[in-house]
Amino acid sequence: MTQRSHTFFAQDQVRLLQGRLQLSAAFRAQSFNLENPQFTPTGGPYEGFSFSSPPTAYTGDGSAAYFFQKTGTKIRAHVGNGYRVPSLYERFGTYYSSFGYSTYGDPRLRPDRSVGGDAGLDQAILKDRLRLSATYFYTRLQEVIIFDFSGAIDAGTDPFGRFGGYRNTNGGLARGLEVSVAAAATPSLDLRVAYTYTNADQRQPLVENIIRSFIVPNHQFSFLATHRIGRHLFVNFDLTTSSDYLAPIFNPADFSSRAYRFDGLAKADLGASYRLPLSDFKALRFYGKVDNFLNRQDYESAFRTPGAVGIGGVQFEF
């Protein structure tokens, strides 16, 4: 099967008051055309149904920022909406497994829709050597597509005989605060610390009596240090941690999902790069990185994450 889309996009950015006030607005329209699908073999679960193209998507985005030059303060705000058309697999997906031929897709799926905004403050002090930032954000998922084996899809009433698969749900809300500090500690050392608090809830529980959104931790912390040694050697240290979170675990005994609490993740990475100039416009850059260099054992939704992993390479610049 084939689906084509056409998109119109327009954006305008304006600077006023000697550049202190910045305004931006954007608009996007996207239409879709689903050609009449043909299925092999014939006689499958989608045979005899008529299929329509996804509705046209209209999205917009606007932002404003004002800079107080005397104090080095910037205030900013942004608002916009989002749209994601269901993929062909989400609408028509099937699968062969130990259970036999299974149907996951639902041709009736509606698109993902969301609206969100944020507002914040940036402050530069100590002659721009220290930057403070704070942002409040709010996102509402009006409707989303999920892959569900919680029992909400009943094979006896589903027109395609599914006991699980893709379906629409009411989405949820995410709101919170992000603060960060970036500092030029020395002429050769840059530091950045960030903390994010997120309160995310489901508008319709996917597991009974659980409204907290899955996978999203309430607290996240990151630390990044970049040290320059001489003119060409850079060393980076990156630490990321998070609090515990909830995740759904499928129970094959009764084809339902349950919520389990998992410990948060903590990962430290170490990297280095060396740039060797060859001429005014050419250079070689040698780089290497070790993810999780402390070889910490973590689990992500019950799956063990890799231990220490190293990569390296050479990049030619011209």
BAFI-3210 file (N, C-alpha, C; in Angstrom, 3 decimals, decimal comma, padded with zeros to 6 digits):
// residues 318
n [1|2|3|4|5|6|7|8|9|10|11|12|13|14|15|16|17|18|19|20|21|22|23|24|25|26|27|28|29|30|31|32|33|34|35|36|37|38|39|40|41|42|43|44|45|46|47|48|49|50|51|52|53|54|55|56|57|58|59|60|61|62|63|64|65|66|67|68|69|70|71|72|73|74|75|76|77|78|79|80|81|82|83|84|85|86|87|88|89|90|91|92|93|94|95|96|97|98|99|100|101|102|103|104|105|106|107|108|109|110|111|112|113|114|115|116|117|118|119|120|121|122|123|124|125|126|127|128|129|130|131|132|133|134|135|136|137|138|139|140|141|142|143|144|145|146|147|148|149|150|151|152|153|154|155|156|157|158|159|160|161|162|163|164|165|166|167|168|169|170|171|172|173|174|175|176|177|178|179|180|181|182|183|184|185|186|187|188|189|190|191|192|193|194|195|196|197|198|199|200|201|202|203|204|205|206|207|208|209|210|211|212|213|214|215|216|217|218|219|220|221|222|223|224|225|226|227|228|229|230|231|232|233|234|235|236|237|238|239|240|241|242|243|244|245|246|247|248|249|250|251|252|253|254|255|256|257|258|259|260|261|262|263|264|265|266|267|268|269|270|271|272|273|274|275|276|277|278|279|280|281|282|283|284|285|286|287|288|289|290|291|292|293|294|295|296|297|298|299|300|301|302|303|304|305|306|307|308|309|310|311|312|313|314|315|316|317|318]
n.u [000,845|000,342|000,957|000,700|001,900|001,456|002,914|002,576|004,389|005,058|006,931|007,820|010,078|010,715|012,513|012,544|012,808|015,618|016,561|016,039|013,526|012,127|010,172|008,384|006,619|004,892|003,383|001,839|000,559|-000,591|-001,488|-002,942|-002,910|-004,228|-003,728|-005,841|-005,613|-004,108|-004,303|-002,347|-002,208|-005,521|-008,698|-008,088|-008,133|-008,717|-010,149|-012,840|-013,400|-013,703|-011,362|-010,172|-008,296|-005,939|-006,968|-006,468|-003,671|-003,243|-001,043|000,439|002,778|004,192|006,350|007,994|010,430|012,207|014,911|016,696|019,058|020,651|020,650|021,250|019,243|016,887|013,577|011,209|008,780|006,683|004,390|002,491|001,116|000,826|000,916|000,574|000,464|-001,063|001,042|001,446|001,846|000,794|-001,849|-002,409|-000,921|000,371|001,321|003,360|003,645|004,329|001,768|000,433|-001,141|-001,398|-003,192|-002,370|-002,858|-005,118|-007,303|-008,939|-007,702|-007,157|-005,216|-002,267|-002,522|-001,527|-000,899|001,066|003,151|005,633|007,472|010,037|013,117|016,245|019,413|022,348|025,419|028,364|029,986|029,117|030,139|028,747|025,690|022,294|019,282|015,768|012,829|009,394|007,212|004,479|002,550|-000,022|-001,286|-003,633|-004,821|-003,573|-001,738|-001,393|000,304|-001,316|-001,840|-003,454|-005,907|-007,958|-008,727|-011,020|-011,248|-013,642|-015,389|-013,966|-013,677|-011,716|-010,882|-008,927|-006,884|-005,156|-003,107|-002,713|-004,281|-006,393|-006,071|-006,790|-004,484|-002,374|-001,115|001,697|003,713|006,012|009,247|012,327|015,645|018,831|022,415|025,121|028,565|031,634|034,158|036,963|039,345|039,688|037,858|034,576|031,414|028,272|025,169|022,059|018,637|015,545|012,147|009,315|005,881|003,844|000,863|-001,620|-004,561|-006,433|-006,343|-003,992|-003,424|-005,271|-006,242|-003,864|-002,578|-000,276|002,092|003,760|007,232|008,274|010,350|010,069|012,140|015,108|018,594|021,524|024,988|027,639|030,940|033,490|036,747|039,459|042,582|045,456|045,491|044,160|043,171|040,374|038,472|035,701|033,231|030,296|027,423|024,432|021,446|018,449|015,253|013,172|010,749|007,641|006,632|004,913|004,318|003,821|001,542|001,431|-000,267|-002,893|-003,211|-002,844|-001,701|000,540|001,579|004,888|007,391|010,486|013,972|015,743|017,884|021,477|024,193|027,486|029,588|032,615|034,710|036,955|038,654|040,840|042,078|043,769|045,314|045,685|045,872|044,837|042,121|041,690|041,616|042,271|040,313|040,540|038,755|037,260|035,160|033,737|030,925|029,025|031,288|031,955|030,959|028,450|025,694|022,566|018,967|016,476|013,175|013,006|014,834|018,213|020,686|023,462|026,882|030,040|030,848|032,793|033,701|035,309|036,997|037,876|037,741|037,568|038,051|037,150]
n.v [-001,184|002,350|005,608|009,036|012,341|015,901|019,017|022,279|025,034|027,858|030,527|033,223|035,606|038,264|041,141|043,663|046,945|047,598|044,980|043,904|042,842|039,885|038,148|035,310|033,301|030,478|028,347|025,340|023,105|019,921|017,465|014,238|011,274|008,254|005,484|002,970|000,170|-003,073|-006,443|-009,275|-012,581|-012,702|-012,226|-011,646|-010,085|-007,421|-007,395|-006,348|-003,983|-000,416|002,191|005,298|008,310|009,823|012,694|016,138|017,893|020,654|022,829|025,111|027,574|029,727|032,256|034,417|036,754|038,833|040,993|042,395|044,574|046,010|044,611|042,068|040,174|037,859|037,287|034,837|033,132|030,522|028,831|026,178|023,677|020,113|017,309|014,011|011,711|008,486|005,662|003,443|000,848|000,958|001,184|-001,009|-003,184|-006,523|-009,758|-012,637|-015,220|-017,406|-017,688|-017,766|-016,234|-012,831|-009,786|-006,445|-003,818|-000,992|000,278|002,443|004,294|007,429|010,482|011,382|014,104|017,186|019,882|022,550|024,577|026,929|028,927|031,148|032,266|033,749|034,469|036,317|036,693|038,002|039,032|037,480|035,001|033,294|031,663|031,564|029,730|029,226|027,380|026,952|024,394|023,083|020,518|019,089|016,100|015,557|013,456|010,221|007,536|004,242|001,130|-001,582|-004,074|-004,387|-005,445|-003,854|-004,007|-006,063|-009,216|-010,356|-008,322|-006,582|-005,439|-006,584|-008,812|-008,641|-009,107|-007,451|-004,580|-001,669|001,354|004,223|006,617|008,836|010,231|012,425|014,607|016,713|018,547|020,901|021,913|023,226|023,832|025,325|025,731|027,267|027,549|029,240|028,075|028,239|029,648|027,408|025,491|024,415|024,193|022,593|022,287|020,712|020,407|018,716|018,728|016,770|016,383|014,055|012,758|010,317|010,826|008,919|005,984|003,409|001,131|-000,263|002,040|003,462|006,480|007,862|008,683|006,319|005,354|007,955|009,681|011,455|013,139|014,407|014,642|016,225|016,523|018,183|018,427|020,119|020,123|021,878|021,111|022,580|023,728|021,960|019,602|018,087|017,156|015,396|015,007|013,398|013,136|011,499|011,165|009,757|009,657|007,014|005,168|004,252|001,369|-000,547|-004,048|-006,873|-009,498|-012,696|-014,679|-013,835|-012,033|-009,276|-006,099|-004,953|-002,551|-001,747|-000,644|000,783|001,193|004,299|005,426|005,693|007,060|007,460|009,066|009,229|011,106|012,046|014,228|015,033|017,529|017,805|020,125|020,431|022,234|025,601|025,130|022,456|019,513|016,862|015,004|013,192|010,992|009,616|007,661|006,494|005,000|004,770|004,378|003,637|001,173|000,494|-001,423|-001,374|-001,381|-001,113|-000,768|-003,462|-004,633|-005,347|-002,873|-001,993|-002,555|-000,989|000,659|001,242|003,574|004,809|006,933|008,590|011,776|013,661|016,968|019,491]
n.w [000,000|-000,443|000,725|000,332|001,051|001,287|001,994|003,334|004,433|006,451|007,808|009,951|011,234|013,436|014,419|016,805|018,338|018,382|018,277|020,753|021,234|020,112|017,842|016,715|014,395|013,097|010,645|009,587|007,199|006,364|004,112|003,334|001,330|000,919|-000,991|-002,487|-000,558|-001,100|-000,155|000,722|001,800|000,300|001,947|004,570|007,910|007,310|005,044|003,008|004,315|004,148|003,600|004,755|004,087|006,381|008,345|007,307|008,581|010,718|012,089|014,431|015,652|018,017|019,359|021,727|022,831|025,084|025,675|028,301|028,197|030,007|032,438|031,607|031,228|029,993|029,034|028,056|026,015|024,761|022,613|021,167|018,920|018,263|015,944|014,871|012,355|012,173|011,600|008,738|009,608|012,185|011,509|009,862|010,688|011,038|012,437|012,779|015,113|017,952|018,737|016,415|013,582|014,040|014,505|014,715|013,958|013,520|011,332|011,827|013,406|014,976|014,651|016,627|018,879|020,280|022,612|023,785|025,937|027,111|029,457|030,414|032,036|031,510|032,818|032,814|034,483|036,190|034,099|031,939|032,513|034,051|033,729|034,354|034,270|034,043|033,506|033,026|032,031|030,116|028,865|027,028|026,096|023,901|022,514|021,932|020,319|021,377|022,143|023,231|025,632|027,801|028,207|027,444|024,810|023,382|022,075|021,367|020,679|019,095|015,760|014,179|015,435|017,436|020,370|021,468|020,696|018,623|019,679|020,271|022,904|025,689|026,292|028,186|030,815|031,202|033,253|034,615|035,933|034,865|035,683|035,253|035,381|033,941|033,719|033,193|034,568|034,635|032,264|030,662|031,413|031,326|032,868|033,399|034,958|035,422|036,336|036,358|037,071|036,716|036,475|035,505|034,280|033,423|031,509|031,164|032,845|032,078|033,393|035,998|038,487|038,350|037,632|037,174|034,711|032,636|032,524|032,706|034,837|037,982|038,774|037,355|036,775|035,578|034,725|033,221|032,176|030,504|029,517|028,293|027,047|026,329|022,910|021,264|022,404|023,914|026,735|027,992|030,493|031,437|033,309|034,134|035,910|037,380|039,105|040,558|038,553|036,903|035,047|032,547|032,723|030,818|031,364|030,411|031,280|031,764|029,741|030,330|031,636|034,178|036,629|037,505|039,774|039,077|039,805|039,467|036,762|036,448|034,925|033,761|031,473|029,579|027,538|024,835|022,543|019,837|017,824|014,872|013,031|009,512|007,483|006,608|006,176|006,530|008,549|010,893|013,123|015,978|017,961|020,938|023,103|026,140|027,107|030,067|031,771|034,333|034,516|035,572|036,707|035,457|035,086|032,659|032,560|033,344|031,626|031,225|030,990|028,791|029,857|030,318|027,341|024,559|022,008|019,046|016,659|013,542|012,104|009,147|008,294|006,042]
ca.u [000,000|001,097|000,338|001,472|001,540|001,920|003,048|002,807|004,982|005,422|007,476|008,308|010,763|010,799|013,296|012,113|013,447|017,053|016,846|015,722|012,286|012,129|008,897|008,421|005,364|004,991|002,147|002,080|-000,602|-000,149|-002,594|-002,546|-003,688|-003,999|-004,225|-006,627|-004,659|-004,356|-003,759|-001,954|-003,259|-006,858|-009,524|-007,572|-009,046|-009,086|-010,888|-014,231|-013,535|-013,294|-010,346|-010,069|-007,007|-005,928|-007,403|-005,421|-003,096|-002,959|-000,296|000,993|003,798|004,534|007,262|008,398|011,517|012,640|016,213|017,028|020,507|021,329|020,801|021,582|018,113|015,985|012,340|010,781|007,579|006,433|003,189|002,294|000,398|001,476|000,062|001,310|-000,444|-000,728|001,816|000,733|001,899|-000,164|-003,204|-002,624|000,137|000,106|002,524|003,342|004,355|003,947|000,310|-000,136|-001,301|-001,976|-003,455|-002,084|-003,269|-006,518|-007,420|-009,753|-006,939|-007,070|-003,824|-001,833|-002,686|-001,009|-000,714|002,006|003,758|006,642|007,904|011,252|013,978|017,691|020,149|023,803|026,096|029,828|030,474|028,701|030,821|027,763|024,355|021,236|018,100|014,637|011,740|008,201|006,637|003,174|002,179|-001,238|-001,502|-005,079|-005,123|-002,351|-001,816|-000,582|000,279|-001,970|-002,240|-003,982|-007,230|-008,958|-009,190|-011,709|-011,298|-015,022|-016,102|-013,128|-014,053|-010,618|-010,573|-007,684|-006,864|-004,193|-002,583|-002,732|-005,573|-006,342|-006,416|-006,907|-003,198|-002,117|-000,579|003,050|004,078|007,151|010,209|013,721|016,604|020,192|023,489|026,283|029,626|033,006|034,871|038,287|039,398|039,729|036,911|033,167|030,568|026,830|024,345|020,648|017,678|014,194|011,048|008,196|004,680|003,151|-000,258|-002,506|-005,951|-007,184|-005,371|-003,746|-003,500|-006,278|-005,868|-002,558|-002,674|001,063|002,558|004,833|008,587|008,732|010,702|009,744|013,332|016,263|019,735|022,646|026,187|028,551|032,180|034,338|038,047|040,355|044,001|046,138|044,609|043,546|042,666|039,188|038,023|034,329|032,636|028,848|026,727|022,976|020,747|017,012|014,567|012,463|009,662|006,738|006,596|003,969|004,851|002,746|001,356|000,830|-001,239|-004,253|-003,141|-003,056|-000,471|000,610|002,570|005,978|008,284|011,888|014,941|016,210|019,147|022,622|025,185|028,568|030,310|033,876|035,145|038,061|038,882|042,045|041,983|045,096|045,202|046,513|046,038|043,874|040,747|041,637|042,076|041,853|039,859|040,521|037,849|036,932|034,187|033,338|029,630|028,921|032,672|032,033|030,427|027,349|024,642|021,239|017,882|015,499|011,912|013,341|015,859|019,525|021,348|024,857|027,924|030,928|030,903|033,708|033,701|036,365|037,019|038,636|036,919|038,333|037,371|037,681]
ca.v [000,000|003,595|006,829|010,234|013,545|017,189|019,922|023,715|025,568|029,274|031,009|034,605|036,052|039,725|041,757|045,031|047,672|047,362|043,576|043,428|042,068|038,924|037,464|034,275|032,593|029,485|027,620|024,191|022,315|018,687|016,624|012,851|010,549|006,814|004,742|001,796|-000,897|-004,441|-007,336|-010,628|-013,179|-012,125|-012,841|-011,335|-009,360|-006,108|-007,574|-005,903|-002,686|000,758|002,926|006,711|008,944|010,606|014,082|017,139|018,405|022,078|023,108|026,451|027,747|031,125|032,504|035,809|036,912|040,226|041,039|043,613|044,645|046,580|043,592|040,778|039,292|037,550|036,571|034,183|032,310|029,780|027,996|025,524|022,399|019,057|016,358|012,904|010,816|007,085|005,009|002,362|-000,354|001,131|001,011|-002,280|-004,107|-007,912|-010,383|-014,079|-015,592|-018,724|-017,698|-017,810|-014,967|-011,820|-008,467|-005,381|-002,512|-000,567|001,309|003,559|005,122|008,876|010,924|011,999|015,561|017,740|021,322|022,798|025,896|027,094|030,297|031,057|033,403|033,520|035,559|036,265|037,486|037,895|039,291|036,366|033,757|032,458|031,802|030,886|029,567|028,534|027,241|026,176|023,841|022,416|019,813|018,284|015,161|015,495|012,091|009,555|006,137|003,387|-000,309|-001,943|-005,438|-004,310|-006,038|-002,892|-004,477|-007,342|-009,936|-010,683|-007,155|-005,855|-005,867|-007,294|-009,973|-008,430|-009,107|-006,416|-003,876|-000,214|001,995|005,608|006,889|010,275|010,884|012,845|015,935|016,794|019,915|020,846|023,006|022,896|024,878|024,971|026,684|027,067|028,413|029,156|028,052|028,765|029,834|026,137|024,535|024,793|023,310|022,797|021,466|020,896|019,593|018,783|018,087|016,522|015,754|013,555|011,890|009,855|011,248|007,666|004,987|002,228|000,059|000,144|002,860|004,094|007,628|008,378|008,260|005,340|005,609|009,323|009,895|012,779|013,961|014,090|015,505|016,018|017,324|018,106|019,187|020,102|020,695|022,030|020,988|023,162|024,282|020,967|018,426|018,319|016,016|015,618|014,102|013,589|012,307|011,610|010,330|009,995|008,974|005,814|005,386|003,131|000,812|-001,666|-005,370|-007,706|-010,800|-013,563|-015,607|-013,320|-011,017|-007,967|-005,422|-004,471|-001,493|-002,049|000,483|000,469|002,180|005,231|005,132|006,563|006,716|008,422|008,878|009,949|011,188|012,947|014,436|015,798|018,088|018,011|020,959|020,086|023,489|026,594|024,658|021,009|019,014|015,535|014,976|011,861|011,048|008,367|007,835|005,299|005,129|004,010|003,947|003,025|-000,183|000,328|-002,330|-000,775|-002,051|-000,196|-001,505|-004,874|-005,082|-004,892|-001,971|-002,389|-002,064|-000,027|000,501|002,218|003,857|005,716|007,141|009,699|012,632|014,560|018,246|020,262]
ca.w [000,000|-000,570|001,238|-000,016|001,804|000,766|003,127|003,155|005,654|006,407|009,075|009,926|012,438|013,453|015,500|017,039|019,441|018,259|018,476|022,106|021,167|019,015|017,679|015,687|014,183|012,031|010,330|008,732|006,789|005,720|003,659|003,117|000,334|001,023|-002,136|-002,120|-000,223|-001,545|000,859|000,311|000,970|000,424|002,978|005,895|008,808|006,797|003,792|003,042|004,974|003,367|004,345|004,399|004,365|007,621|008,152|007,103|009,828|010,801|013,313|014,525|016,670|018,230|020,475|021,936|023,794|025,271|026,328|029,037|027,994|031,172|033,488|031,010|031,505|028,883|029,336|026,821|026,094|023,525|022,617|019,874|018,956|017,500|015,235|014,257|011,657|012,445|010,547|008,056|010,435|013,266|010,984|009,166|011,062|011,419|012,971|012,973|016,327|018,460|018,852|015,081|012,868|014,928|013,930|015,660|013,478|013,499|010,288|012,299|014,327|014,814|014,855|017,884|018,933|021,532|022,710|024,870|026,039|028,151|029,723|031,207|032,312|031,420|033,464|032,702|035,500|036,228|032,745|031,084|032,886|034,731|033,142|035,080|033,433|034,657|032,537|033,379|030,805|030,217|027,638|027,131|025,005|023,788|022,119|021,482|019,911|022,237|021,901|024,475|025,960|029,163|028,247|026,974|023,494|023,559|020,803|021,040|020,145|018,137|014,410|013,533|016,253|018,171|021,825|021,819|019,538|018,655|019,881|020,738|024,289|025,945|026,512|029,552|031,074|031,746|033,599|035,510|035,980|034,565|036,042|034,864|035,625|033,078|034,232|032,708|035,847|034,307|030,815|029,943|031,989|031,296|033,652|033,274|035,833|035,108|037,097|035,810|037,799|035,811|037,030|034,315|034,628|032,356|031,618|031,257|033,319|031,261|034,381|036,968|039,646|038,148|036,731|036,879|033,397|032,653|032,003|032,988|036,249|038,514|038,943|036,512|037,045|034,655|034,951|032,079|032,325|029,313|029,840|027,136|027,388|025,177|021,881|020,392|023,121|024,736|027,540|028,440|031,481|031,385|034,297|034,079|036,884|037,474|040,198|040,124|037,601|036,698|033,694|032,458|032,423|030,269|032,000|029,394|031,857|031,563|028,684|030,928|032,041|035,546|036,820|038,420|040,042|038,822|040,271|038,458|036,090|036,698|033,900|033,583|030,219|029,495|026,147|024,508|021,116|019,508|016,472|014,284|011,823|008,363|006,748|007,091|006,042|006,667|009,838|011,331|014,516|016,574|019,108|021,610|024,181|026,885|027,764|031,324|031,991|035,657|034,345|036,510|036,242|035,558|034,368|032,084|032,413|033,571|030,694|031,647|030,049|028,566|030,739|029,665|025,885|023,999|020,572|018,636|015,229|012,944|011,254|008,287|008,092|004,894]
c.u [000,887|000,286|001,253|000,991|002,132|001,866|003,269|003,297|005,360|005,896|007,983|008,934|010,992|011,640|012,898|012,901|014,938|017,431|016,505|014,462|012,320|010,808|009,019|007,070|005,523|003,648|002,482|000,768|-000,094|-001,363|-002,065|-003,483|-003,302|-004,595|-004,925|-005,695|-005,101|-003,622|-003,479|-001,599|-004,602|-007,633|-009,035|-008,560|-009,490|-009,911|-012,331|-014,453|-013,109|-012,374|-010,262|-008,673|-007,065|-006,365|-006,217|-004,969|-002,819|-002,262|000,294|001,933|004,118|005,439|007,613|009,490|011,902|013,912|016,427|018,553|021,234|021,598|021,211|020,502|017,273|014,760|011,793|009,541|007,329|005,161|003,023|001,493|001,086|000,466|000,957|000,323|-000,081|000,030|000,990|000,764|000,917|-001,602|-003,450|-001,631|-000,357|001,419|002,304|004,191|003,943|002,444|-000,371|-000,190|-002,025|-002,133|-003,229|-002,720|-004,761|-006,652|-008,205|-008,978|-006,982|-005,641|-003,555|-002,040|-002,208|-000,953|000,193|002,555|004,807|006,982|009,108|012,017|015,424|018,412|021,648|024,416|027,603|030,410|030,283|029,414|029,867|026,385|023,372|019,994|017,029|013,480|010,609|007,588|005,334|002,854|000,942|-001,337|-003,009|-005,558|-003,855|-002,663|-000,890|-000,671|-000,152|-002,305|-002,825|-005,319|-008,323|-009,511|-009,739|-011,844|-012,732|-015,794|-015,278|-013,442|-012,965|-010,147|-009,322|-007,907|-005,849|-003,699|-002,676|-004,162|-005,351|-006,685|-006,323|-005,591|-003,020|-001,587|000,841|003,356|005,205|008,065|011,596|014,587|018,001|021,149|024,648|027,361|030,928|033,898|036,283|038,303|039,359|038,700|035,513|032,347|029,095|026,101|022,887|019,807|016,288|013,223|009,863|007,074|003,814|002,093|-001,042|-003,914|-006,876|-006,206|-005,248|-003,720|-004,399|-005,658|-004,486|-002,716|-001,304|001,534|003,727|006,113|009,122|009,077|010,327|010,954|014,443|017,355|020,840|023,775|027,137|029,752|033,014|035,638|038,924|041,795|044,804|045,125|043,786|042,914|041,505|038,814|036,641|033,931|031,149|028,183|025,237|022,358|019,266|016,444|013,833|011,279|008,818|006,804|005,610|004,691|003,691|002,730|000,680|-000,229|-002,670|-004,302|-003,472|-001,703|-000,590|001,720|003,601|006,849|009,734|012,783|015,366|017,555|020,220|023,737|026,201|029,341|031,577|034,361|036,282|038,164|040,121|041,948|043,389|044,945|046,171|046,803|045,012|042,450|040,613|042,196|041,591|041,432|039,772|039,654|037,608|035,993|033,900|032,020|029,600|030,302|032,883|031,465|029,314|026,282|023,286|020,239|016,875|014,239|012,174|014,383|017,210|020,155|022,807|025,784|028,768|031,050|031,791|033,566|034,850|036,363|037,866|037,706|037,824|037,514|038,007|036,642]
c.v [001,242|004,747|008,010|011,408|014,771|018,203|021,352|024,275|027,022|029,709|032,429|034,942|037,555|040,161|043,223|045,632|047,373|045,922|043,044|042,556|041,174|038,164|036,448|033,589|031,646|028,786|026,491|023,469|021,100|017,824|015,242|012,193|009,080|006,124|003,471|000,626|-002,250|-005,384|-008,708|-011,428|-012,488|-012,857|-012,594|-010,513|-008,003|-006,190|-007,107|-004,577|-001,572|001,606|004,351|007,222|009,668|012,042|015,020|017,720|019,893|022,336|024,508|026,567|029,231|031,296|033,982|035,842|038,387|040,228|042,400|043,729|045,117|045,523|042,232|039,733|039,090|036,827|036,033|033,336|031,675|028,967|027,390|024,250|021,401|018,071|015,268|011,929|009,369|006,473|003,907|001,088|-000,248|000,922|-000,389|-003,357|-005,487|-008,557|-011,891|-014,416|-017,004|-018,844|-017,822|-016,427|-013,969|-010,509|-007,419|-004,050|-002,270|000,548|002,533|004,537|006,601|009,329|011,352|013,505|016,053|019,258|021,585|024,207|025,911|028,565|030,233|032,355|032,961|034,727|035,326|037,188|037,236|037,989|038,079|035,057|032,787|032,738|030,935|030,836|028,811|028,538|026,426|025,684|023,113|021,794|018,974|017,402|014,936|014,097|011,466|008,123|005,332|001,947|-000,955|-003,426|-005,486|-005,018|-005,103|-003,260|-005,885|-008,027|-010,258|-009,543|-006,372|-006,344|-006,648|-008,489|-009,844|-008,587|-008,101|-005,755|-002,377|000,299|003,435|005,674|008,392|010,968|011,296|014,258|015,806|018,257|019,847|022,037|022,472|024,085|024,402|026,112|026,319|028,063|028,163|029,236|028,601|029,003|028,528|025,120|025,114|023,736|023,630|021,795|021,763|019,935|019,805|018,041|017,971|015,815|015,343|012,544|011,507|010,402|010,043|006,577|003,810|000,970|000,569|000,866|003,503|005,238|008,221|007,818|007,294|005,915|006,989|009,468|011,303|013,700|013,463|015,124|015,192|016,983|017,098|019,002|019,010|020,831|020,713|022,008|021,461|023,718|023,219|019,778|018,821|017,023|016,348|014,558|014,426|012,612|012,577|010,658|010,676|009,240|007,752|006,170|004,123|002,668|-000,354|-002,965|-006,259|-009,067|-011,742|-014,509|-015,141|-012,188|-009,623|-007,375|-004,952|-003,433|-001,919|-000,810|000,024|001,574|003,084|004,826|006,132|006,130|007,836|008,067|009,736|009,931|012,170|013,077|015,300|016,235|018,432|018,841|020,489|021,292|024,459|026,050|023,143|020,583|017,586|015,633|013,528|011,919|009,645|008,644|006,483|005,606|004,227|003,483|003,384|001,617|-000,488|-000,575|-001,698|-001,604|-001,003|-000,986|-003,010|-005,419|-004,490|-004,016|-002,392|-001,850|-001,026|-000,351|001,607|002,361|004,816|005,879|008,338|010,473|013,563|015,806|018,976|021,270]
c.w [000,000|000,004|000,942|000,823|001,125|001,907|002,659|004,477|005,450|007,788|008,911|011,272|012,346|014,640|015,603|018,190|019,506|018,599|019,849|022,125|019,924|019,007|016,548|015,616|013,005|011,870|009,362|008,458|006,019|005,382|003,289|002,108|000,395|-000,195|-001,676|-001,833|-000,760|-000,600|000,264|001,559|001,187|001,515|004,384|006,707|008,271|005,512|003,981|003,741|004,007|004,232|003,829|004,713|005,702|007,360|007,972|008,441|009,708|012,145|013,254|015,697|016,794|019,428|020,538|022,990|023,867|026,115|026,978|029,055|029,244|032,231|032,939|031,214|030,249|029,431|028,019|027,069|024,735|023,692|021,223|020,034|018,034|016,941|014,674|013,648|012,002|011,279|009,897|008,883|011,605|012,781|010,424|009,587|011,465|011,823|013,086|014,193|016,732|018,656|017,489|014,466|013,776|014,180|015,000|015,253|013,578|012,467|010,736|013,175|013,953|015,134|016,290|017,788|020,292|021,446|023,905|024,843|027,130|028,287|030,637|031,295|032,206|032,000|033,348|033,749|035,410|034,818|031,826|031,404|033,581|034,150|033,921|034,201|034,203|033,659|033,140|032,079|031,108|028,866|027,907|025,891|024,897|023,404|021,557|021,076|020,808|021,745|023,203|024,553|027,373|029,311|027,768|025,597|023,667|022,205|020,391|020,417|019,128|016,719|013,688|014,372|017,085|019,675|022,363|020,551|019,721|018,840|020,319|022,218|024,522|026,250|027,953|029,624|031,612|032,019|034,604|035,348|035,668|034,920|035,653|035,188|034,717|033,498|033,497|033,942|035,713|032,799|030,023|030,438|031,992|032,040|033,390|034,152|035,516|035,948|036,506|036,715|036,847|036,561|035,841|034,731|033,384|032,574|031,718|031,664|032,356|032,120|035,506|038,165|039,528|037,155|036,413|035,548|033,534|032,061|032,397|034,470|036,693|038,542|038,017|036,758|036,046|034,992|033,789|032,343|031,058|029,638|028,593|027,625|026,180|024,186|021,173|021,117|024,033|025,455|028,101|029,462|031,562|032,355|034,207|035,086|036,880|038,661|039,663|039,224|037,521|035,252|033,668|032,089|032,001|030,963|031,010|029,957|031,634|030,540|029,223|031,291|033,484|035,647|037,854|038,571|039,884|039,368|039,119|037,887|036,512|035,743|033,766|032,320|030,234|028,049|025,958|023,001|020,932|018,059|015,977|013,012|010,742|007,497|007,306|007,091|006,194|008,021|010,028|012,797|014,968|017,838|019,667|022,768|024,824|027,582|028,993|031,739|033,402|035,669|035,355|035,895|036,522|034,780|033,911|031,761|032,410|032,605|031,112|030,572|029,877|029,644|030,017|028,176|025,322|022,490|020,273|017,132|014,830|012,029|010,466|008,015|006,899|004,457]
res [m|t|q|r|s|h|t|f|f|a|q|d|q|v|r|l|l|q|g|r|l|q|l|s|a|a|f|r|a|q|s|f|n|l|e|n|p|q|f|t|p|t|g|g|p|y|e|g|f|s|f|s|s|p|p|t|a|y|t|g|d|g|s|a|a|y|f|f|q|k|t|g|t|k|i|r|a|h|v|g|n|g|y|r|v|p|s|l|y|e|r|f|g|t|y|y|s|s|f|g|y|s|t|y|g|d|p|r|l|r|p|d|r|s|v|g|g|d|a|g|l|d|q|a|i|l|k|d|r|l|r|l|s|a|t|y|f|y|t|r|l|q|e|v|i|i|f|d|f|s|g|a|i|d|a|g|t|d|p|f|g|r|f|g|g|y|r|n|t|n|g|g|l|a|r|g|l|e|v|s|v|a|a|a|a|t|p|s|l|d|l|r|v|a|y|t|y|t|n|a|d|q|r|q|p|l|v|e|n|i|i|r|s|f|i|v|p|n|h|q|f|s|f|l|a|t|h|r|i|g|r|h|l|f|v|n|f|d|l|t|t|s|s|d|y|l|a|p|i|f|n|p|a|d|f|s|s|r|a|y|r|f|d|g|l|a|k|a|d|l|g|a|s|y|r|l|p|l|s|d|f|k|a|l|r|f|y|g|k|v|d|n|f|l|n|r|q|d|y|e|s|a|f|r|t|p|g|a|v|g|i|g|g|v|q|f|e|f]
***
